[in-house]
Amino acid sequence: MLGQPWDEDPSKGWVCWRWVRWVYAQAGIALNEDIYVACRSFVEVPKEEYWVPFNAVYFTSDDAGMDRHIGIMWEWPWLYQCSKMTNGIAKVSLLRQPWKHMVQGVYRFDWEKHEAQ
């Protein structure tokens, strides 16, 4: 199983941050379990670099029933993420609702910042 299930019922989906950590770990990048500490290893990218594969995409939205959410950019416009909404790992289009208007920032992993922690 990947990540941490919501409650004790895996049918409710997976915690997004633990899944993102697992994906980065497969590439040899060990991120802190605490998302607020791990975020220090990332740098925000300008809009023209948003859609680079493996960037972390940060969302907020009350409409989608989430206050914060994170996924991984794959290939424009496709993003992989885990949530209660999609009941596990899902490939979603950033051209469709509710994802289209939820992006709050896109971040690239930065080895120098990571090693400085």
C-alpha positions as CSV (number, residue, x, y, z in Angstrom):
1,M,0.0,0.0,0.0
2,L,1.2,3.5,-0.7
3,G,1.1,6.2,1.9
4,Q,-1.3,6.6,4.8
5,P,-5.0,5.8,4.4
6,W,-7.6,8.3,5.4
7,D,-8.9,7.0,8.7
8,E,-8.6,3.2,8.7
9,D,-10.5,2.6,5.5
10,P,-8.2,2.5,2.3
11,S,-11.3,2.9,0.2
12,K,-11.4,6.5,1.3
13,G,-8.2,7.3,-0.6
14,W,-4.6,8.2,0.4
15,V,-3.0,11.2,2.1
16,C,-1.5,13.2,-0.8
17,W,1.7,14.3,0.9
18,R,2.7,10.7,1.9
19,W,2.2,9.6,-1.6
20,V,4.3,12.5,-3.0
21,R,7.0,11.5,-0.5
22,W,6.9,7.9,-1.8
23,V,7.2,9.1,-5.4
24,Y,10.2,11.3,-4.7
25,A,11.8,8.4,-2.7
26,Q,11.6,6.2,-5.8
27,A,14.0,8.8,-7.4
28,G,16.3,8.6,-4.4
29,I,15.0,11.8,-2.7
30,A,14.2,11.4,1.0
31,L,11.8,14.2,2.0
32,N,10.9,14.9,5.6
33,E,7.6,13.5,6.8
34,D,6.6,16.9,8.0
35,I,5.4,18.7,4.8
36,Y,6.3,22.1,6.3
37,V,9.9,21.1,6.9
38,A,10.1,19.3,3.5
39,C,8.9,22.4,1.6
40,R,12.2,24.0,2.5
41,S,13.7,21.7,-0.2
42,F,11.6,23.2,-3.0
43,V,11.7,26.5,-4.9
44,E,8.7,28.1,-6.6
45,V,9.0,28.2,-10.3
46,P,7.8,30.9,-12.8
47,K,4.7,30.2,-14.8
48,E,6.6,29.3,-17.9
49,E,8.2,26.3,-16.0
50,Y,5.0,25.1,-14.3
51,W,4.5,22.2,-16.5
52,V,7.9,20.5,-16.2
53,P,7.5,16.9,-15.2
54,F,8.1,16.0,-11.5
55,N,7.3,19.5,-10.2
56,A,5.1,19.5,-7.1
57,V,1.8,21.3,-7.7
58,Y,0.2,22.9,-4.6
59,F,-3.6,23.5,-4.5
60,T,-6.1,25.1,-2.2
61,S,-9.8,25.1,-2.6
62,D,-13.0,25.0,-0.5
63,D,-15.0,24.0,-3.5
64,A,-13.2,20.7,-3.8
65,G,-13.6,19.9,-0.1
66,M,-9.9,20.3,0.5
67,D,-8.1,23.1,2.3
68,R,-4.6,22.1,1.0
69,H,-3.5,19.5,-1.5
70,I,-0.3,18.5,-3.4
71,G,0.3,16.4,-6.5
72,I,3.0,15.8,-9.1
73,M,3.1,17.3,-12.6
74,W,3.6,14.7,-15.2
75,E,3.1,16.0,-18.8
76,W,0.9,19.0,-19.6
77,P,-1.9,19.0,-18.7
78,W,-1.7,15.8,-16.6
79,L,-1.1,15.7,-12.9
80,Y,-0.9,12.6,-10.6
81,Q,-2.4,13.0,-7.2
82,C,-4.1,11.1,-4.3
83,S,-7.2,12.3,-2.6
84,K,-10.6,11.4,-1.2
85,M,-12.1,12.9,-4.3
86,T,-10.4,10.4,-6.6
87,N,-10.4,7.5,-4.2
88,G,-6.6,6.8,-4.5
89,I,-4.0,7.6,-7.1
90,A,-5.4,9.4,-10.1
91,K,-4.3,11.2,-13.3
92,V,-6.3,14.4,-13.6
93,S,-6.3,17.2,-16.2
94,L,-5.5,20.7,-15.0
95,L,-7.7,21.9,-17.9
96,R,-10.8,20.5,-16.1
97,Q,-12.7,21.6,-13.0
98,P,-12.2,21.5,-10.1
99,W,-8.4,21.4,-10.7
100,K,-8.3,24.2,-13.3
101,H,-8.7,27.0,-10.8
102,M,-7.1,25.4,-7.7
103,V,-3.4,25.8,-8.5
104,Q,-1.8,28.0,-5.9
105,G,1.9,27.4,-6.8
106,V,4.3,25.0,-8.5
107,Y,7.6,24.0,-7.0
108,R,10.8,22.3,-8.1
109,F,12.9,20.2,-5.8
110,D,16.3,21.9,-5.2
111,W,19.2,19.7,-4.1
112,E,21.2,22.6,-2.7
113,K,18.4,23.7,-0.4
114,H,17.7,20.1,0.6
115,E,21.3,19.4,1.5
116,A,21.5,22.6,3.5
117,Q,18.8,21.5,5.9
